[in-house]
Amino acid sequence: MERLFRTGEVHGVYTHDDRLVVGGAVPGAGQLELPAWDVLGTPSHLTRRELGIINVGQAGHVIVNSEKFELDHLDGLFVGRGNEVVFAGQDAAFYFVSAPAHATYPTVLLSHAEIEPVKLGTPQGASERSLYRYAWGQELQTSVLQFGVTVIADGSVWNTFPPHLHDRRTEVYLYVDLDEQARIFHLMGQPGAARHLVVRDREAVISPPWSIHSGVGTGSYAFIWAMGGENNDYTDLTPVPLEDL
């Protein structure tokens, strides 16, 4: 998914993989409402959906009904079903993912600085990274939506390796905080038939359940992961042995 972020506009992609909507909103000098695109068949975007937002730009704010939430870089917001959402902030850039919801849960501000990361990987394996879990089925209750941020340590390049599969859900990646000339090689495909996408800063990838999940960058970066599916067990994955690639 290219060109999600264009100043003064909201752009979204509807995917039949778990019925997710993936999008970007860059308010610029004005304000932008979260659209109710025709494909949703509802009077507002969140009539039957819940929403995860992460600010990938500089400080801005999101108005949920009449309540204002300030979001700095990589701060998140979970918005429950039935709300109206407006984006604002001259230098902000909001990434969002929505998923169908069977219940309504409270709106929650998710400060990146206040979330304790899970340390993964090793420097020796060039895979040292910090996993920030914003919504993943425990502390923050949602219907199906899970999302968070993983930050790759300086000197490491892999976002996860060896690869794995999520048989019960699709996963969406947005790669952020890359230098202009940096690239991500995002691995996709079935284990015995892998291919790759070359991805730039603020470009997203839909990785369906049949595809491996893994990627490697040419320098430091972060990525936002989001999922919706049959369950919300974060450890529900199937490792892929290297000899199967």
C-alpha positions as CSV (number, residue, x, y, z in Angstrom):
1,M,0.0,0.0,0.0
2,E,1.7,3.1,-1.3
3,R,0.8,6.8,-0.8
4,L,-1.4,6.4,2.2
5,F,-0.1,9.8,3.6
6,R,-1.0,12.9,1.5
7,T,-1.3,16.3,3.1
8,G,-4.9,17.4,3.5
9,E,-6.4,14.0,2.7
10,V,-7.5,10.7,4.2
11,H,-6.8,7.6,2.2
12,G,-7.8,4.1,3.0
13,V,-7.6,0.5,1.7
14,Y,-10.3,-2.0,2.3
15,T,-9.1,-5.6,2.3
16,H,-11.2,-8.7,2.4
17,D,-8.4,-10.2,4.6
18,D,-10.2,-10.1,8.0
19,R,-12.3,-7.1,6.6
20,L,-9.6,-4.6,7.7
21,V,-9.5,-1.0,6.7
22,V,-6.0,0.4,6.6
23,G,-5.4,4.1,6.1
24,G,-3.6,7.4,6.7
25,A,-4.7,10.9,7.5
26,V,-2.5,14.0,7.2
27,P,-4.5,17.0,8.4
28,G,-2.0,19.8,7.5
29,A,-3.6,23.2,8.4
30,G,-7.1,21.9,8.7
31,Q,-9.1,19.0,10.2
32,L,-10.0,15.7,8.6
33,E,-13.0,13.4,9.4
34,L,-12.7,9.6,9.4
35,P,-14.7,8.8,6.3
36,A,-17.6,6.3,6.0
37,W,-16.6,4.9,2.6
38,D,-19.4,3.3,0.6
39,V,-17.8,-0.1,0.8
40,L,-18.6,-0.2,4.6
41,G,-22.3,0.2,4.0
42,T,-22.8,2.1,7.2
43,P,-23.6,5.8,8.1
44,S,-20.3,6.3,9.8
45,H,-17.0,4.4,9.8
46,L,-17.3,3.1,13.3
47,T,-21.0,2.1,13.3
48,R,-19.9,-1.5,13.4
49,R,-16.1,-1.2,13.7
50,E,-13.4,-0.4,16.2
51,L,-10.3,1.6,15.4
52,G,-6.6,1.8,16.2
53,I,-4.6,5.0,15.5
54,I,-0.9,5.7,15.8
55,N,0.7,9.1,15.0
56,V,3.7,8.6,12.7
57,G,4.4,12.3,12.4
58,Q,4.9,15.1,15.0
59,A,2.5,16.2,17.7
60,G,-1.2,16.3,16.8
61,H,-4.6,15.5,18.3
62,V,-7.6,13.3,17.6
63,I,-11.1,14.4,18.6
64,V,-13.4,11.5,19.5
65,N,-16.9,12.9,19.7
66,S,-16.2,16.0,21.8
67,E,-13.1,14.7,23.6
68,K,-9.6,15.7,22.5
69,F,-6.6,13.3,22.7
70,E,-3.1,14.6,22.2
71,L,-0.8,12.2,20.4
72,D,3.0,12.7,20.0
73,H,5.2,10.6,17.7
74,L,4.3,6.9,18.0
75,D,1.6,7.5,20.5
76,G,-1.6,5.4,20.0
77,L,-5.3,5.6,20.5
78,F,-7.9,2.9,20.6
79,V,-11.4,4.0,19.7
80,G,-14.4,1.8,20.4
81,R,-17.4,1.2,18.2
82,G,-20.0,3.9,17.5
83,N,-17.8,7.0,17.8
84,E,-17.0,9.9,15.4
85,V,-13.3,10.7,14.8
86,V,-11.6,13.9,13.6
87,F,-7.8,14.3,13.0
88,A,-5.9,17.5,13.5
89,G,-2.3,18.7,13.7
90,Q,-0.1,20.7,11.3
91,D,2.8,18.3,11.3
92,A,0.9,15.1,12.4
93,A,0.4,12.0,10.3
94,F,-2.1,9.5,11.6
95,Y,-2.0,5.8,10.6
96,F,-5.2,3.9,11.4
97,V,-6.6,0.3,11.1
98,S,-10.2,-0.6,11.7
99,A,-11.8,-4.0,12.1
100,P,-15.4,-5.2,12.6
101,A,-16.5,-5.2,16.2
102,H,-19.2,-7.2,18.0
103,A,-19.0,-5.0,21.2
104,T,-18.2,-1.5,22.3
105,Y,-15.2,-0.8,24.4
106,P,-13.9,2.5,25.9
107,T,-11.6,4.9,24.0
108,V,-8.1,4.6,25.5
109,L,-5.0,6.9,24.9
110,L,-1.8,4.8,24.6
111,S,1.4,6.7,25.3
112,H,4.4,5.2,23.7
113,A,6.7,6.4,26.5
114,E,4.5,4.7,29.2
115,I,4.4,1.3,27.6
116,E,7.0,-1.2,28.9
117,P,8.5,-2.9,25.8
118,V,9.3,-6.6,25.5
119,K,12.9,-7.1,24.5
120,L,13.4,-9.6,21.6
121,G,16.2,-10.9,19.5
122,T,20.0,-10.5,19.9
123,P,22.7,-8.2,18.6
124,Q,24.6,-11.3,17.3
125,G,21.6,-12.2,15.2
126,A,21.1,-8.6,14.0
127,S,17.5,-8.9,15.4
128,E,17.5,-6.9,18.6
129,R,14.2,-5.1,18.9
130,S,11.6,-3.7,21.4
131,L,8.0,-4.8,21.1
132,Y,5.5,-2.2,22.4
133,R,2.1,-3.9,22.8
134,Y,-0.7,-1.3,22.6
135,A,-3.7,-3.6,22.2
136,W,-3.2,-7.3,22.2
137,G,-6.0,-9.0,24.2
138,Q,-4.9,-8.5,27.8
139,E,-4.7,-5.1,29.5
140,L,-6.7,-3.4,26.8
141,Q,-9.9,-5.2,25.8
142,T,-11.0,-5.1,22.2
143,S,-13.3,-7.1,20.0
144,V,-10.7,-8.4,17.6
145,L,-8.2,-5.6,16.9
146,Q,-4.6,-5.9,18.0
147,F,-1.9,-3.4,17.2
148,G,1.4,-2.1,18.5
149,V,4.9,-0.9,17.5
150,T,8.2,-2.7,17.2
151,V,11.4,-0.6,17.2
152,I,14.5,-2.1,15.7
153,A,17.7,-1.4,17.7
154,D,20.6,0.5,16.0
155,G,22.8,-2.1,14.4
156,S,20.0,-4.7,13.9
157,V,18.0,-5.2,10.7
158,W,15.6,-8.1,11.1
159,N,12.1,-7.5,12.3
160,T,11.6,-11.2,13.0
161,F,13.6,-14.3,12.0
162,P,13.2,-17.2,11.4
163,P,9.8,-16.5,9.8
164,H,6.4,-17.6,11.1
165,L,2.8,-18.0,10.0
166,H,-0.5,-16.8,11.5
167,D,-3.0,-19.3,10.4
168,R,-5.9,-17.6,12.1
169,R,-5.4,-14.0,11.2
170,T,-3.9,-11.5,8.7
171,E,-1.2,-9.1,9.8
172,V,-0.6,-5.6,8.4
173,Y,2.8,-3.9,8.7
174,L,3.5,-0.2,8.3
175,Y,7.2,0.6,8.1
176,V,8.1,4.0,9.6
177,D,11.1,6.1,10.6
178,L,13.3,5.0,7.7
179,D,15.8,7.3,6.1
180,E,14.8,8.5,2.7
181,Q,17.3,6.2,0.9
182,A,16.6,3.2,3.2
183,R,14.5,0.2,2.2
184,I,12.8,-2.8,3.8
185,F,12.9,-6.2,2.1
186,H,9.6,-7.7,3.3
187,L,9.4,-11.4,2.8
188,M,6.1,-12.9,1.6
189,G,4.7,-16.1,0.1
190,Q,4.4,-19.7,1.2
191,P,7.4,-21.2,3.0
192,G,8.6,-23.0,-0.1
193,A,7.9,-20.2,-2.5
194,A,9.0,-16.9,-0.9
195,R,9.3,-13.6,-2.7
196,H,10.0,-10.1,-1.4
197,L,8.6,-6.6,-1.7
198,V,10.9,-3.5,-1.6
199,V,9.3,-1.1,0.8
200,R,9.9,2.6,1.6
201,D,9.2,4.7,4.6
202,R,5.4,4.9,5.4
203,E,4.5,2.1,3.1
204,A,2.3,-0.8,4.3
205,V,2.0,-4.5,3.5
206,I,-0.9,-6.8,4.0
207,S,0.5,-10.2,4.9
208,P,-2.3,-12.8,4.7
209,P,-2.5,-16.0,6.8
210,W,-0.9,-18.2,4.1
211,S,2.2,-16.0,3.9
212,I,5.3,-16.0,6.0
213,H,6.0,-13.0,8.2
214,S,9.5,-11.6,8.2
215,G,11.5,-8.7,6.8
216,V,14.9,-7.1,6.9
217,G,16.0,-3.5,6.5
218,T,19.0,-1.6,5.2
219,G,19.2,0.4,8.5
220,S,17.3,1.2,11.6
221,Y,13.5,1.5,11.5
222,A,10.2,0.8,13.3
223,F,7.1,-0.9,12.1
224,I,3.5,-0.8,13.3
225,W,1.7,-4.2,13.3
226,A,-2.0,-4.7,13.4
227,M,-4.2,-7.8,13.3
228,G,-7.8,-9.0,13.5
229,G,-8.9,-12.6,13.4
230,E,-10.3,-15.6,15.0
231,N,-8.7,-15.0,18.4
232,N,-6.5,-12.6,20.3
233,D,-3.8,-14.9,21.6
234,Y,-0.6,-13.0,20.7
235,T,1.5,-16.2,20.9
236,D,-0.7,-18.0,18.4
237,L,1.8,-18.5,15.6
238,T,3.5,-21.3,13.7
239,P,7.3,-21.1,13.3
240,V,8.8,-21.9,9.9
241,P,12.1,-23.8,10.0
242,L,14.8,-22.4,7.8
243,E,15.1,-25.7,5.9
244,D,11.5,-25.2,4.7
245,L,12.3,-21.9,2.9
